[in-house]
Amino acid sequence: MYYRRKLLGLFGLSVCGGCVIRVILNSKHILAEEKAKPHDKIEELRELKLKQAQVIFRHGARTPIAVIPDISQANYTKDQFSFDVAHTIFKYEELSLDGRPKTHSAYDEQGDLKPKLKGGSNVGMLTPLGQEQMYLFGKELKREYMNKAKLLSPEYNPEEIYVRSTNIKRTRTSARCVLAGMFGSTQLNSLQEPLKLYVDNLNTDFLIPQTNDCHVLHKITHNAVEYWGDLPEIKRDRLLVEKNIGLDSTNGGKKIDFIYARDDIVARKTHGLPVPKVLLELEDLIDRRAVEMLLYSFCGLHKSEQPLATRLTSGRFLSCVLENMQKKNGPKLYLFSAHDSTIVGVLHALNIFDNQWPPFAANIRFELYEDSKKTEYVKIKYNGQDKVVRGCEKELCTLSDFKKAISKYTVQKQEYESLCASNTLGVTAKVIQKMVKDDETKEQSNTPVGM
């Protein structure tokens, strides 16, 4: 979530409008909405008991994954961007889903080998500011699920909480910071057994769109990466941006990548670093086109692709959510630390995507309630705001209605693997048979954009 208040005095950084604190503002806004509700609505809510919450969130602010060619780079010095925030640190174990020690992260290893940013920091690294964002988000979850709803015990209980992350350092660290915000590092360091954080292998994890290992999803993503920028209207905007920043792609030179360009701008603004005037003038255009490409990459460029693409992107996660809701005596809170690419697919499946890039710390909450008659209800929140999702007429929806509406986007592992290996796109697949032109495009289509 964007944090609008400046975190003054922290790490010598000033925070611009791109990194906003909505924690306190959201809480006040929610309280104001509660007061404005009709009396009968309040009575209805009083009869409900929160049984379970599942929260999937994007990591906090990070250094850029790539920088814009031929533009003066921002200075990401190690003393400002490469350290852990003290009050987020505690001892914990990182385990595979089967309970054994986690495997190495090929993604982290590749990142370590990439050229450093100006100043010496790594690309795509959770910054101290990003750690603080996630710590504050943990505080928000504490207020919501511990202090207000009484869902959780004040003391950490491993039977109440299940924590899972993608096997990438910035998401693992984000999960750590959220838990520190919820329980405090002192309490977590005093546990008899270290807290457990679970991860899956990167090439099978449903918290990441598998654009490399899923044949069909790879085609869909490659289609967006390879062809979208050459559609007439998009090409016009791309050439305009390239002209203004001094790039020439007409003779085989590098094309501007709207997503990487946006990433560079957002990282600068978030951390209070200077943004060249030419980029500020083009910012709205770059942002709009980047959001479109993010959506098309994971939810399909063509309408015929979209239902299937959305299932392949987020269907296994949604199946997991429904399975967790049906568990008896399972954890009361599930935390999933993931990426913007994960969030956008889930938003699209829920029919609540707002055509805005999911900001740092963006989160979707699946809340399961029960009334006095044992009827179960679901409420979905995006960045703290109640949403009317697919198949529901209001924010509070019966579990049965929610399951019926969302089932068209869920997929189990066996069916997922079958779909990934098939040629189910039919005619649409013919559009994307073109060979990958160069290593840059191949890398982009193999790696989920954004992240």
C-alpha positions as a Python dict, from the first residue, in 0.01 Angstrom:
ca = {
    (1, 'M'): (0, 0, 0),
    (2, 'Y'): (125, 349, -66),
    (3, 'Y'): (245, 534, 243),
    (4, 'R'): (171, 906, 217),
    (5, 'R'): (337, 1029, 535),
    (6, 'K'): (707, 1086, 521),
    (7, 'L'): (919, 855, 735),
    (8, 'L'): (1140, 1140, 854),
    (9, 'G'): (1457, 1062, 1041),
    (10, 'L'): (1472, 701, 917),
    (11, 'F'): (1791, 606, 740),
    (12, 'G'): (1852, 963, 621),
    (13, 'L'): (1582, 924, 358),
    (14, 'S'): (1297, 1156, 270),
    (15, 'V'): (991, 992, 120),
    (16, 'C'): (806, 1135, -178),
    (17, 'G'): (447, 1088, -292),
    (18, 'G'): (522, 751, -452),
    (19, 'C'): (564, 587, -110),
    (20, 'V'): (262, 661, 103),
    (21, 'I'): (147, 565, 448),
    (22, 'R'): (-219, 475, 444),
    (23, 'V'): (-222, 272, 760),
    (24, 'I'): (-350, 540, 997),
    (25, 'L'): (-553, 718, 730),
    (26, 'N'): (-721, 392, 627),
    (27, 'S'): (-807, 310, 988),
    (28, 'K'): (-975, 648, 1038),
    (29, 'H'): (-1152, 613, 704),
    (30, 'I'): (-1284, 270, 793),
    (31, 'L'): (-1409, 394, 1131),
    (32, 'A'): (-1584, 683, 960),
    (33, 'E'): (-1754, 441, 723),
    (34, 'E'): (-1868, 225, 1014),
    (35, 'K'): (-2031, 525, 1183),
    (36, 'A'): (-2209, 612, 862),
    (37, 'K'): (-2364, 268, 818),
    (38, 'P'): (-2733, 220, 878),
    (39, 'H'): (-2830, 80, 1216),
    (40, 'D'): (-2953, -250, 1073),
    (41, 'K'): (-2621, -300, 893),
    (42, 'I'): (-2432, -257, 1219),
    (43, 'E'): (-2658, -508, 1391),
    (44, 'E'): (-2599, -754, 1109),
    (45, 'L'): (-2223, -721, 1149),
    (46, 'R'): (-2245, -768, 1526),
    (47, 'E'): (-2388, -1116, 1476),
    (48, 'L'): (-2090, -1226, 1271),
    (49, 'K'): (-1774, -1378, 1408),
    (50, 'L'): (-1448, -1370, 1217),
    (51, 'K'): (-1322, -1728, 1191),
    (52, 'Q'): (-1027, -1695, 957),
    (53, 'A'): (-830, -1447, 750),
    (54, 'Q'): (-598, -1508, 455),
    (55, 'V'): (-377, -1223, 340),
    (56, 'I'): (-167, -1211, 27),
    (57, 'F'): (58, -908, 0),
    (58, 'R'): (322, -757, -221),
    (59, 'H'): (666, -694, -76),
    (60, 'G'): (774, -350, 39),
    (61, 'A'): (969, -82, -144),
    (62, 'R'): (1278, -206, -328),
    (63, 'T'): (1555, -88, -553),
    (64, 'P'): (1468, -104, -924),
    (65, 'I'): (1496, -427, -1119),
    (66, 'A'): (1629, -236, -1421),
    (67, 'V'): (1713, 123, -1510),
    (68, 'I'): (1623, 329, -1815),
    (69, 'P'): (1899, 329, -2078),
    (70, 'D'): (2082, 659, -2142),
    (71, 'I'): (1924, 829, -1840),
    (72, 'S'): (2137, 946, -1551),
    (73, 'Q'): (2111, 681, -1279),
    (74, 'A'): (1996, 741, -924),
    (75, 'N'): (2252, 677, -650),
    (76, 'Y'): (2158, 376, -435),
    (77, 'T'): (2439, 386, -181),
    (78, 'K'): (2499, 84, 40),
    (79, 'D'): (2494, 283, 364),
    (80, 'Q'): (2139, 401, 289),
    (81, 'F'): (1986, 104, 110),
    (82, 'S'): (2168, -214, 214),
    (83, 'F'): (2100, -290, 579),
    (84, 'D'): (1834, -453, 794),
    (85, 'V'): (1614, -243, 1022),
    (86, 'A'): (1692, -342, 1380),
    (87, 'H'): (1337, -371, 1515),
    (88, 'T'): (1240, -613, 1235),
    (89, 'I'): (1514, -867, 1310),
    (90, 'F'): (1450, -1195, 1493),
    (91, 'K'): (1552, -1559, 1462),
    (92, 'Y'): (1338, -1773, 1231),
    (93, 'E'): (1364, -2081, 1011),
    (94, 'E'): (1313, -2088, 635),
    (95, 'L'): (1176, -2428, 536),
    (96, 'S'): (1045, -2602, 226),
    (97, 'L'): (676, -2689, 224),
    (98, 'D'): (761, -3042, 342),
    (99, 'G'): (943, -2909, 649),
    (100, 'R'): (1297, -2971, 526),
    (101, 'P'): (1551, -2687, 488),
    (102, 'K'): (1460, -2468, 194),
    (103, 'T'): (1639, -2500, -136),
    (104, 'H'): (1862, -2227, -270),
    (105, 'S'): (1705, -1944, -468),
    (106, 'A'): (1825, -1930, -825),
    (107, 'Y'): (1656, -1590, -859),
    (108, 'D'): (1861, -1445, -572),
    (109, 'E'): (2179, -1596, -712),
    (110, 'Q'): (2117, -1443, -1054),
    (111, 'G'): (2042, -1107, -892),
    (112, 'D'): (2371, -1116, -703),
    (113, 'L'): (2555, -1169, -1032),
    (114, 'K'): (2389, -878, -1211),
    (115, 'P'): (2571, -542, -1231),
    (116, 'K'): (2527, -328, -922),
    (117, 'L'): (2326, -10, -927),
    (118, 'K'): (2509, 320, -900),
    (119, 'G'): (2614, 341, -536),
    (120, 'G'): (2675, -32, -501),
    (121, 'S'): (2332, -170, -402),
    (122, 'N'): (2181, -478, -566),
    (123, 'V'): (1887, -458, -806),
    (124, 'G'): (1545, -563, -674),
    (125, 'M'): (1650, -546, -310),
    (126, 'L'): (1408, -467, -26),
    (127, 'T'): (1528, -139, 118),
    (128, 'P'): (1516, -21, 480),
    (129, 'L'): (1218, 189, 381),
    (130, 'G'): (1048, -122, 237),
    (131, 'Q'): (1116, -307, 561),
    (132, 'E'): (955, -26, 756),
    (133, 'Q'): (651, -34, 527),
    (134, 'M'): (599, -403, 595),
    (135, 'Y'): (654, -353, 967),
    (136, 'L'): (378, -92, 968),
    (137, 'F'): (156, -328, 769),
    (138, 'G'): (213, -588, 1039),
    (139, 'K'): (102, -332, 1296),
    (140, 'E'): (-215, -280, 1093),
    (141, 'L'): (-286, -655, 1087),
    (142, 'K'): (-230, -665, 1462),
    (143, 'R'): (-490, -393, 1518),
    (144, 'E'): (-736, -562, 1285),
    (145, 'Y'): (-705, -928, 1379),
    (146, 'M'): (-564, -922, 1730),
    (147, 'N'): (-693, -608, 1900),
    (148, 'K'): (-1022, -556, 1717),
    (149, 'A'): (-1150, -894, 1594),
    (150, 'K'): (-978, -1102, 1868),
    (151, 'L'): (-896, -1361, 1604),
    (152, 'L'): (-541, -1410, 1730),
    (153, 'S'): (-383, -1444, 2071),
    (154, 'P'): (-156, -1156, 2184),
    (155, 'E'): (130, -1406, 2215),
    (156, 'Y'): (258, -1572, 1900),
    (157, 'N'): (105, -1919, 1859),
    (158, 'P'): (238, -2132, 1569),
    (159, 'E'): (-93, -2319, 1554),
    (160, 'E'): (-278, -1996, 1477),
    (161, 'I'): (-60, -1860, 1197),
    (162, 'Y'): (83, -2008, 878),
    (163, 'V'): (341, -1800, 690),
    (164, 'R'): (449, -1866, 333),
    (165, 'S'): (665, -1666, 93),
    (166, 'T'): (809, -1698, -252),
    (167, 'N'): (1171, -1808, -236),
    (168, 'I'): (1303, -1461, -312),
    (169, 'K'): (1488, -1256, -55),
    (170, 'R'): (1270, -943, -73),
    (171, 'T'): (950, -1141, -8),
    (172, 'R'): (1104, -1353, 266),
    (173, 'T'): (1233, -1039, 435),
    (174, 'S'): (894, -869, 388),
    (175, 'A'): (726, -1159, 568),
    (176, 'R'): (975, -1125, 851),
    (177, 'C'): (900, -755, 886),
    (178, 'V'): (522, -813, 888),
    (179, 'L'): (557, -1063, 1172),
    (180, 'A'): (785, -827, 1364),
    (181, 'G'): (517, -561, 1333),
    (182, 'M'): (250, -799, 1461),
    (183, 'F'): (434, -948, 1758),
    (184, 'G'): (752, -749, 1812),
    (185, 'S'): (1103, -883, 1761),
    (186, 'T'): (1160, -922, 2136),
    (187, 'Q'): (874, -1169, 2177),
    (188, 'L'): (966, -1359, 1860),
    (189, 'N'): (1330, -1389, 1970),
    (190, 'S'): (1217, -1538, 2301),
    (191, 'L'): (1027, -1831, 2145),
    (192, 'Q'): (1144, -2176, 2248),
    (193, 'E'): (1145, -2280, 1883),
    (194, 'P'): (1213, -2032, 1600),
    (195, 'L'): (917, -1916, 1394),
    (196, 'K'): (883, -2110, 1068),
    (197, 'L'): (855, -1949, 726),
    (198, 'Y'): (767, -2183, 438),
    (199, 'V'): (871, -2152, 74),
    (200, 'D'): (822, -2361, -240),
    (201, 'N'): (1060, -2416, -529),
    (202, 'L'): (1048, -2120, -764),
    (203, 'N'): (960, -2333, -1066),
    (204, 'T'): (650, -2484, -899),
    (205, 'D'): (534, -2207, -665),
    (206, 'F'): (176, -2089, -728),
    (207, 'L'): (259, -1756, -565),
    (208, 'I'): (446, -1666, -885),
    (209, 'P'): (298, -1687, -1236),
    (210, 'Q'): (501, -1967, -1394),
    (211, 'T'): (583, -1794, -1720),
    (212, 'N'): (886, -2013, -1773),
    (213, 'D'): (769, -2363, -1678),
    (214, 'C'): (406, -2335, -1794),
    (215, 'H'): (417, -2366, -2174),
    (216, 'V'): (84, -2192, -2237),
    (217, 'L'): (138, -1908, -1988),
    (218, 'H'): (482, -1853, -2136),
    (219, 'K'): (322, -1805, -2477),
    (220, 'I'): (70, -1559, -2337),
    (221, 'T'): (337, -1355, -2161),
    (222, 'H'): (571, -1368, -2458),
    (223, 'N'): (286, -1248, -2678),
    (224, 'A'): (245, -940, -2459),
    (225, 'V'): (618, -871, -2433),
    (226, 'E'): (693, -928, -2801),
    (227, 'Y'): (393, -784, -2985),
    (228, 'W'): (208, -541, -2762),
    (229, 'G'): (467, -266, -2804),
    (230, 'D'): (421, -275, -3181),
    (231, 'L'): (44, -228, -3182),
    (232, 'P'): (-18, 104, -3365),
    (233, 'E'): (-138, 311, -3069),
    (234, 'I'): (118, 163, -2830),
    (235, 'K'): (401, 201, -3080),
    (236, 'R'): (316, 569, -3121),
    (237, 'D'): (353, 623, -2746),
    (238, 'R'): (666, 409, -2729),
    (239, 'L'): (837, 606, -3005),
    (240, 'L'): (733, 931, -2835),
    (241, 'V'): (897, 826, -2508),
    (242, 'E'): (1208, 701, -2689),
    (243, 'K'): (1242, 1026, -2879),
    (244, 'N'): (1216, 1235, -2563),
    (245, 'I'): (1478, 1036, -2372),
    (246, 'G'): (1714, 996, -2668),
    (247, 'L'): (1665, 630, -2766),
    (248, 'D'): (1637, 511, -3125),
    (249, 'S'): (1485, 167, -3173),
    (250, 'T'): (1405, 215, -3541),
    (251, 'N'): (1740, 72, -3657),
    (252, 'G'): (1762, -227, -3428),
    (253, 'G'): (1835, -27, -3112),
    (254, 'K'): (1684, -104, -2774),
    (255, 'K'): (1313, -34, -2724),
    (256, 'I'): (1188, 139, -2414),
    (257, 'D'): (1023, -107, -2178),
    (258, 'F'): (731, 71, -2012),
    (259, 'I'): (742, -159, -1709),
    (260, 'Y'): (1113, -115, -1645),
    (261, 'A'): (1080, 260, -1706),
    (262, 'R'): (797, 282, -1454),
    (263, 'D'): (996, 74, -1209),
    (264, 'D'): (1291, 312, -1230),
    (265, 'I'): (1069, 618, -1175),
    (266, 'V'): (874, 466, -884),
    (267, 'A'): (1189, 349, -706),
    (268, 'R'): (1335, 698, -730),
    (269, 'K'): (1022, 876, -608),
    (270, 'T'): (959, 625, -333),
    (271, 'H'): (1304, 679, -186),
    (272, 'G'): (1324, 1054, -238),
    (273, 'L'): (1582, 1035, -516),
    (274, 'P'): (1586, 1285, -804),
    (275, 'V'): (1382, 1208, -1115),
    (276, 'P'): (1490, 1374, -1442),
    (277, 'K'): (1237, 1629, -1565),
    (278, 'V'): (1184, 1446, -1892),
    (279, 'L'): (1067, 1136, -1700),
    (280, 'L'): (831, 1336, -1480),
    (281, 'E'): (671, 1481, -1793),
    (282, 'L'): (621, 1131, -1934),
    (283, 'E'): (533, 962, -1606),
    (284, 'D'): (155, 935, -1653),
    (285, 'L'): (192, 793, -2003),
    (286, 'I'): (456, 542, -1893),
    (287, 'D'): (249, 437, -1592),
    (288, 'R'): (-68, 382, -1796),
    (289, 'R'): (106, 172, -2058),
    (290, 'A'): (299, -26, -1796),
    (291, 'V'): (-23, -118, -1617),
    (292, 'E'): (-174, -238, -1945),
    (293, 'M'): (127, -455, -2016),
    (294, 'L'): (122, -599, -1663),
    (295, 'L'): (-241, -698, -1707),
    (296, 'Y'): (-196, -841, -2057),
    (297, 'S'): (112, -1040, -1953),
    (298, 'F'): (-76, -1238, -1690),
    (299, 'C'): (-440, -1214, -1792),
    (300, 'G'): (-409, -1231, -2171),
    (301, 'L'): (-369, -985, -2456),
    (302, 'H'): (-676, -1124, -2636),
    (303, 'K'): (-1019, -1174, -2483),
    (304, 'S'): (-1010, -1537, -2589),
    (305, 'E'): (-699, -1587, -2375),
    (306, 'Q'): (-815, -1409, -2061),
    (307, 'P'): (-1015, -1677, -1873),
    (308, 'L'): (-742, -1937, -1926),
    (309, 'A'): (-457, -1695, -1857),
    (310, 'T'): (-616, -1584, -1532),
    (311, 'R'): (-664, -1944, -1422),
    (312, 'L'): (-300, -2025, -1496),
    (313, 'T'): (-181, -1711, -1318),
    (314, 'S'): (-390, -1726, -1000),
    (315, 'G'): (-610, -2038, -1014),
    (316, 'R'): (-395, -2256, -789),
    (317, 'F'): (-372, -1982, -527),
    (318, 'L'): (-750, -1932, -531),
    (319, 'S'): (-798, -2307, -495),
    (320, 'C'): (-569, -2295, -192),
    (321, 'V'): (-776, -2013, -42),
    (322, 'L'): (-1098, -2211, -79),
    (323, 'E'): (-938, -2526, 63),
    (324, 'N'): (-814, -2332, 365),
    (325, 'M'): (-1162, -2195, 425),
    (326, 'Q'): (-1296, -2549, 451),
    (327, 'K'): (-1035, -2672, 698),
    (328, 'K'): (-1151, -2750, 1048),
    (329, 'N'): (-924, -2644, 1334),
    (330, 'G'): (-666, -2507, 1091),
    (331, 'P'): (-467, -2184, 1128),
    (332, 'K'): (-669, -1870, 1188),
    (333, 'L'): (-440, -1650, 981),
    (334, 'Y'): (-257, -1734, 660),
    (335, 'L'): (6, -1492, 535),
    (336, 'F'): (134, -1513, 176),
    (337, 'S'): (428, -1289, 81),
    (338, 'A'): (430, -1241, -296),
    (339, 'H'): (454, -994, -584),
    (340, 'D'): (261, -743, -794),
    (341, 'S'): (231, -1006, -1068),
    (342, 'T'): (52, -1233, -821),
    (343, 'I'): (-176, -959, -695),
    (344, 'V'): (-292, -844, -1038),
    (345, 'G'): (-403, -1193, -1141),
    (346, 'V'): (-605, -1240, -823),
    (347, 'L'): (-763, -895, -860),
    (348, 'H'): (-862, -979, -1217),
    (349, 'A'): (-1015, -1311, -1114),
    (350, 'L'): (-1213, -1134, -841),
    (351, 'N'): (-1321, -868, -1093),
    (352, 'I'): (-1187, -584, -878),
    (353, 'F'): (-877, -481, -1071),
    (354, 'D'): (-875, -99, -1067),
    (355, 'N'): (-630, -45, -1354),
    (356, 'Q'): (-371, 74, -1106),
    (357, 'W'): (-36, -95, -1049),
    (358, 'P'): (-49, -277, -713),
    (359, 'P'): (169, -54, -494),
    (360, 'F'): (435, -169, -251),
    (361, 'A'): (266, -357, 36),
    (362, 'A'): (-56, -395, -167),
    (363, 'N'): (-267, -666, -6),
    (364, 'I'): (-582, -869, -58),
    (365, 'R'): (-758, -1010, 248),
    (366, 'F'): (-997, -1302, 236),
    (367, 'E'): (-1201, -1297, 557),
    (368, 'L'): (-1428, -1584, 658),
    (369, 'Y'): (-1717, -1509, 895),
    (370, 'E'): (-1987, -1718, 1059),
    (371, 'D'): (-2323, -1608, 1198),
    (372, 'S'): (-2525, -1750, 1486),
    (373, 'K'): (-2690, -1999, 1247),
    (374, 'K'): (-2350, -2132, 1132),
    (375, 'T'): (-2390, -1977, 787),
    (376, 'E'): (-2050, -1875, 651),
    (377, 'Y'): (-1974, -1551, 471),
    (378, 'V'): (-1677, -1409, 286),
    (379, 'K'): (-1554, -1051, 274),
    (380, 'I'): (-1270, -937, 47),
    (381, 'K'): (-1061, -631, 119),
    (382, 'Y'): (-808, -472, -113),
    (383, 'N'): (-565, -239, 61),
    (384, 'G'): (-800, -224, 358),
    (385, 'Q'): (-1114, -134, 160),
    (386, 'D'): (-1416, -367, 136),
    (387, 'K'): (-1485, -480, -221),
    (388, 'V'): (-1785, -626, -401),
    (389, 'V'): (-1628, -918, -586),
    (390, 'R'): (-1736, -1141, -870),
    (391, 'G'): (-2064, -1322, -800),
    (392, 'C'): (-2153, -1110, -495),
    (393, 'E'): (-2410, -831, -471),
    (394, 'K'): (-2250, -662, -171),
    (395, 'E'): (-1929, -668, 31),
    (396, 'L'): (-2051, -950, 254),
    (397, 'C'): (-2117, -1262, 47),
    (398, 'T'): (-2216, -1614, 142),
    (399, 'L'): (-1932, -1861, 109),
    (400, 'S'): (-2142, -2075, -122),
    (401, 'D'): (-2204, -1784, -361),
    (402, 'F'): (-1838, -1687, -353),
    (403, 'K'): (-1724, -2042, -426),
    (404, 'K'): (-1969, -2073, -715),
    (405, 'A'): (-1856, -1747, -873),
    (406, 'I'): (-1484, -1801, -832),
    (407, 'S'): (-1479, -2169, -927),
    (408, 'K'): (-1441, -2085, -1299),
    (409, 'Y'): (-1097, -1944, -1214),
    (410, 'T'): (-973, -2211, -973),
    (411, 'V'): (-758, -2500, -1088),
    (412, 'Q'): (-604, -2799, -914),
    (413, 'K'): (-242, -2901, -969),
    (414, 'Q'): (-311, -3195, -1201),
    (415, 'E'): (-541, -2996, -1428),
    (416, 'Y'): (-300, -2702, -1418),
    (417, 'E'): (-14, -2921, -1541),
    (418, 'S'): (-235, -3060, -1817),
    (419, 'L'): (-341, -2713, -1932),
    (420, 'C'): (17, -2587, -1925),
    (421, 'A'): (132, -2867, -2154),
    (422, 'S'): (-159, -2840, -2398),
    (423, 'N'): (-220, -2640, -2712),
    (424, 'T'): (-548, -2519, -2570),
    (425, 'L'): (-511, -2164, -2702),
    (426, 'G'): (-602, -2288, -3049),
    (427, 'V'): (-611, -2011, -3305),
    (428, 'T'): (-471, -1759, -3062),
    (429, 'A'): (-160, -1971, -3017),
    (430, 'K'): (-73, -1923, -3384),
    (431, 'V'): (-18, -1554, -3319),
    (432, 'I'): (266, -1629, -3082),
    (433, 'Q'): (466, -1883, -3280),
    (434, 'K'): (716, -1619, -3383),
    (435, 'M'): (1068, -1696, -3263),
    (436, 'V'): (1213, -1496, -2974),
    (437, 'K'): (1419, -1227, -3141),
    (438, 'D'): (1695, -1174, -2889),
    (439, 'D'): (1818, -1265, -2543),
    (440, 'E'): (1659, -956, -2386),
    (441, 'T'): (1308, -1046, -2502),
    (442, 'K'): (1364, -1409, -2405),
    (443, 'E'): (1466, -1310, -2051),
    (444, 'Q'): (1163, -1080, -2017),
    (445, 'S'): (920, -1350, -2130),
    (446, 'N'): (1078, -1608, -1897),
    (447, 'T'): (1059, -1384, -1589),
    (448, 'P'): (730, -1244, -1460),
    (449, 'V'): (722, -872, -1526),
    (450, 'G'): (707, -644, -1227),
    (451, 'M'): (785, -878, -938),
}
